[in-house]
Amino acid sequence: MALTSVIPRELGNLTFLVSLDLGSNSFCRNLPQEMAHLGRLKFLDLSFNGFSGKVPSWFGFLHQLQVLNLGNNSFTGSMLLHFLIFPHLRL
């Protein structure tokens, strides 16, 4: 059963998360800016959803991020500059 709609802003209150897999759902629109508070994340999978728009600049606050999967969405713009500060990141 897939989750639908949008990711709630309150997800940003879960600041101790180190792994978040929201892949293969039916989320849409933009990612909530409050996710910038998830600074301990090491693994983030947002693949196979309906996200659109520019890749959020707040990804730059996720300094611990090691694995990021944004595949099969409708993001636009360049991502390279956002991710140059992550020496351990695997895209």
C-alpha positions in Angstrom: 0.0 0.0 0.0 1.6 3.3 -1.1 1.4 6.5 0.8 -0.1 9.4 -1.1 -0.5 13.2 -0.9 2.3 15.4 0.4 5.0 14.8 3.1 3.8 16.6 6.2 6.0 19.5 7.5 6.0 17.8 10.9 8.5 15.3 9.6 11.1 17.9 10.2 10.6 17.5 13.9 12.1 14.0 13.8 15.6 15.4 14.1 17.2 12.1 15.4 16.3 10.2 12.2 19.4 8.7 10.5 17.6 6.7 7.7 14.4 7.6 5.9 13.0 5.6 3.0 9.9 7.2 1.4 10.5 5.6 -2.0 7.9 4.0 -4.2 4.9 6.0 -2.9 2.7 8.6 -4.5 4.0 11.7 -2.9 3.8 14.8 -5.0 4.5 18.5 -5.2 7.6 19.9 -3.4 9.5 18.6 -0.4 8.8 20.5 2.8 11.5 22.9 3.8 11.3 21.6 7.3 13.2 18.5 6.2 16.3 20.7 6.5 16.1 20.0 10.2 17.0 16.3 9.6 20.7 17.0 9.9 21.5 13.5 11.1 20.2 11.7 8.1 22.7 9.4 6.4 20.3 7.6 4.1 17.4 9.3 2.2 15.4 7.5 -0.5 12.7 9.6 -2.2 12.7 7.7 -5.5 9.6 6.7 -7.5 7.3 9.5 -6.3 5.8 12.5 -8.1 8.0 15.2 -6.7 8.6 18.2 -9.0 10.2 21.5 -9.1 13.8 22.5 -8.4 16.0 20.3 -6.1 15.7 22.0 -2.8 18.6 24.1 -1.7 18.1 23.0 1.9 19.7 19.7 1.0 22.9 21.6 1.8 22.0 21.3 5.5 22.1 17.5 5.5 25.8 17.3 6.1 25.8 13.7 7.3 24.1 12.4 4.1 25.8 9.4 2.5 23.1 7.9 0.3 20.6 9.9 -1.7 18.1 8.5 -4.2 16.0 11.0 -6.1 15.4 8.8 -9.2 12.1 8.7 -11.1 10.7 12.0 -10.0 10.3 15.3 -11.9 12.9 17.5 -10.4 14.3 20.3 -12.5 17.5 22.3 -12.5 21.1 21.5 -11.6 21.8 19.4 -8.5 25.6 19.4 -8.8 26.3 22.5 -6.8 24.2 21.4 -3.9 26.1 18.1 -3.5 29.7 19.3 -3.8 29.9 19.7 0.0 29.1 16.0 0.7 32.4 14.1 0.4 30.8 10.7 1.3 27.6 11.1 -0.8 26.6 8.4 -3.2 23.9 9.4 -5.7 
